[in-house]
Amino acid sequence: MSKLVKVGTVQMTCTKEPKENLAKAIERIREAAKKGAQIVCLQELFTSLYFCDVEDYENFKLAESIPGPSTESLAAVAKELGVVIIASLFEKRTEGLYHNTTAVIDADGKYLGKYRKMHIPDDPAYYEKFYFTPGDLGYKVFKTKFATIGVLICWDQWYRKHRALPH
């Protein structure tokens, strides 16, 4: 017997204003939920424009704690709509230690945990090593209301060995 789960993805244009981007993402989560999505996955670093195309210390001001303000806002929406939310954010772990991190929020609004991107590219227009420290949490599995899921961020997909998740 298979269980079908409807997943919605949000791909949107962003501005320089994190609050505007968060509001827009919440609007898109609502749209996905209205269409029946049970799990909604937001794009990588959705609260800002992609800033890793330049090395600029000002961009570190975009980072936030996880859990923190964005995850709190998203948790309220997840609980209200009864959907799981997967959200990639620029995490400030402590001064001088930053990660590209995905937070997983269950359908009851509970923060389940995070996954930190482990493989950080450094190519022209992708100066991610300037901003991000490789993740140290390993590959994570989250048991949500609708499915048991694993989370990867962008370049990590090329390094992850494929294996079935536990049931």
C-alpha positions as CSV (number, residue, x, y, z in Angstrom):
1,M,0.0,0.0,0.0
2,S,1.5,3.3,-1.0
3,K,0.8,6.6,0.6
4,L,0.6,9.6,-1.8
5,V,2.0,12.9,-0.6
6,K,1.5,16.1,-2.5
7,V,4.6,18.3,-2.5
8,G,4.6,21.9,-3.6
9,T,7.7,23.9,-4.5
10,V,8.0,27.6,-4.4
11,Q,10.3,29.4,-6.9
12,M,9.9,33.1,-6.8
13,T,11.6,36.4,-7.6
14,C,13.2,38.1,-4.7
15,T,14.2,41.7,-3.7
16,K,16.9,43.1,-1.4
17,E,14.3,43.2,1.4
18,P,14.2,40.0,3.6
19,K,10.8,40.9,5.1
20,E,9.2,41.4,1.6
21,N,10.6,38.0,0.5
22,L,9.4,36.3,3.7
23,A,5.9,37.7,3.1
24,K,5.9,36.7,-0.5
25,A,7.1,33.2,0.4
26,I,4.2,32.9,3.0
27,E,1.8,34.0,0.3
28,R,3.1,31.3,-2.1
29,I,2.9,28.7,0.7
30,R,-0.8,29.6,1.1
31,E,-1.3,29.2,-2.6
32,A,0.4,25.8,-2.6
33,A,-1.7,24.7,0.4
34,K,-4.9,25.7,-1.4
35,K,-3.8,23.5,-4.3
36,G,-3.5,20.6,-1.9
37,A,0.3,20.6,-1.1
38,Q,1.1,18.9,2.2
39,I,4.8,19.6,2.1
40,V,6.0,22.9,0.7
41,C,9.7,23.4,-0.1
42,L,11.0,26.9,-0.5
43,Q,13.9,27.8,-2.8
44,E,17.5,28.1,-1.5
45,L,18.1,31.3,0.5
46,F,14.7,32.6,-0.3
47,T,14.8,35.6,2.0
48,S,17.2,37.6,-0.2
49,L,18.6,38.0,-3.7
50,Y,21.3,35.4,-4.4
51,F,24.2,37.3,-2.8
52,C,27.0,34.8,-3.3
53,D,27.9,36.2,-6.7
54,V,30.0,38.8,-5.0
55,E,32.2,38.8,-1.9
56,D,30.7,41.6,0.3
57,Y,30.9,41.7,4.1
58,E,27.6,43.7,4.1
59,N,25.8,40.5,3.1
60,F,26.6,38.9,6.5
61,K,23.9,41.2,7.9
62,L,21.3,38.9,6.1
63,A,22.1,36.0,8.3
64,E,19.9,35.0,11.3
65,S,19.7,32.4,14.0
66,I,17.9,29.1,13.3
67,P,15.5,28.7,15.0
68,G,14.9,32.4,14.8
69,P,12.6,35.1,13.4
70,S,11.9,33.4,10.0
71,T,11.4,30.0,11.4
72,E,9.0,31.4,14.0
73,S,6.9,33.1,11.2
74,L,6.9,30.0,9.1
75,A,6.0,27.8,12.1
76,A,2.9,29.8,12.6
77,V,1.9,29.4,9.0
78,A,2.7,25.7,9.0
79,K,0.4,25.2,12.0
80,E,-2.4,27.4,10.6
81,L,-2.4,25.6,7.2
82,G,-1.4,22.1,8.5
83,V,1.5,21.8,6.0
84,V,5.2,20.9,6.4
85,I,7.6,23.7,5.4
86,I,11.2,23.2,4.3
87,A,13.0,26.5,4.3
88,S,16.6,27.3,3.3
89,L,18.0,30.2,5.2
90,F,21.4,32.0,5.8
91,E,22.2,30.9,9.3
92,K,24.4,32.9,11.7
93,R,25.6,30.2,14.2
94,T,27.8,32.7,16.0
95,E,30.0,35.6,15.0
96,G,32.2,34.4,12.2
97,L,30.4,31.1,11.7
98,Y,27.7,31.0,9.1
99,H,25.9,28.2,7.2
100,N,23.5,27.7,4.3
101,T,20.9,25.8,6.4
102,T,17.5,24.3,5.8
103,A,15.0,24.3,8.6
104,V,12.2,21.7,8.7
105,I,8.9,22.6,10.3
106,D,6.2,20.1,10.8
107,A,2.5,20.5,10.0
108,D,1.7,21.3,13.7
109,G,4.2,24.2,13.6
110,K,6.9,22.3,15.5
111,Y,10.5,23.0,14.5
112,L,11.9,19.6,13.8
113,G,15.5,20.5,13.1
114,K,17.9,21.6,10.5
115,Y,20.3,20.4,7.8
116,R,23.5,22.4,7.0
117,K,24.8,22.3,3.4
118,M,28.0,20.3,3.5
119,H,29.5,20.8,0.0
120,I,30.2,24.5,-0.6
121,P,31.0,25.6,-4.2
122,D,33.6,28.2,-5.0
123,D,33.5,29.1,-8.7
124,P,33.1,32.4,-10.6
125,A,29.7,33.9,-9.6
126,Y,29.4,31.2,-6.8
127,Y,31.6,32.5,-4.0
128,E,29.8,30.5,-1.3
129,K,33.0,29.6,0.6
130,F,33.3,33.3,1.4
131,Y,30.0,33.1,3.3
132,F,29.4,29.5,4.4
133,T,31.2,27.0,6.6
134,P,30.5,23.4,5.6
135,G,27.8,21.7,7.6
136,D,28.6,19.6,10.5
137,L,25.3,17.8,11.2
138,G,25.6,15.0,8.7
139,Y,22.7,13.9,6.5
140,K,19.5,14.2,8.4
141,V,16.1,12.4,8.2
142,F,13.0,14.1,9.5
143,K,9.7,12.3,10.4
144,T,7.0,14.7,9.5
145,K,3.2,14.3,9.6
146,F,3.1,13.3,6.0
147,A,6.4,11.6,5.2
148,T,9.8,10.7,6.4
149,I,12.1,13.0,4.4
150,G,15.8,13.7,3.9
151,V,17.0,17.2,3.0
152,L,19.9,18.2,0.7
153,I,20.8,21.7,-0.5
154,C,21.9,22.3,-4.1
155,W,25.4,21.0,-4.7
156,D,25.1,18.4,-2.0
157,Q,23.0,16.2,-4.3
158,W,26.2,15.3,-6.3
159,Y,28.0,13.9,-3.3
160,R,25.2,12.0,-1.5
161,K,25.3,8.3,-1.9
162,H,21.8,7.1,-2.9
163,R,20.1,4.7,-0.5
164,A,16.7,4.2,0.7
165,L,15.4,6.0,3.8
166,P,14.3,4.0,6.7
167,H,10.6,3.3,6.9
